[in-house]
């Protein structure tokens, strides 16, 4: 289990081994879910469609439309 401490400003650091295991990099957005029983789930947010625009190749090759 990894652990971190909350500062007086409400900030914490994601432990290095958690960042490495999840492939988190600076700028990664984290989404927090508080469950009815008080458990908290944190996940790395997937990129939006706008952020992915232009990253995929077109399946159409050449001028054969």
N, C-alpha and C positions, 0 to 999 in steps of 0.2 A: 504494500500500500504506500502511496505517495502522500505527502502532506505539505501544506503551505499555510502561511499566516496572513490574516486580513489586516491591512493598515488602517489607521484612523481615517484615512480618506476613502476607504472602501475598496482598496486595490489589493490584488494578490498576484503572485507569480505562479504560472503553471510549471510544476517541477520539470526539470530537464529530461528525465527519463520518460515522462508522459508526453512531452513535446516530440521526442524522438520516436516513440512508439506509434504516435498518431500522424507523424509527418507534418507537424504544425510549424509554420514559418511566420515571421513577423507580418502582421497585417491580417492573419487568419481571424475570421469572425467566429466567436463562440456563441452558441444559443443555449440559454439556460431554461430548463423546464422544472417547475416545482410540482411534484406529484401530491395528490390528496393526503397521502400518509406522511408527508414531510420529506420524502426522499427527493434529491435533486439530481437531474440528469443533465449533463453538459455534452453538447456535440459540436463538432466543427461544421460551420455552415457551408453548404455547397455553393459553388459559384452560380450567379444568376444567368439567365439567358443572354442578357446584354453583355456580361463579362465574357461569355463564351463566343459571342459573335465573331465570325471570321477565323475561328480556330480549327474548323473542320474542312477537309477537302471536299470538293463537289464530286459526287459519284459519276457525273457525266464527263467523259473524256473527249477531247477534240470538238468538232462541230456537229456531232450526231445528235441533234435535239429531237 
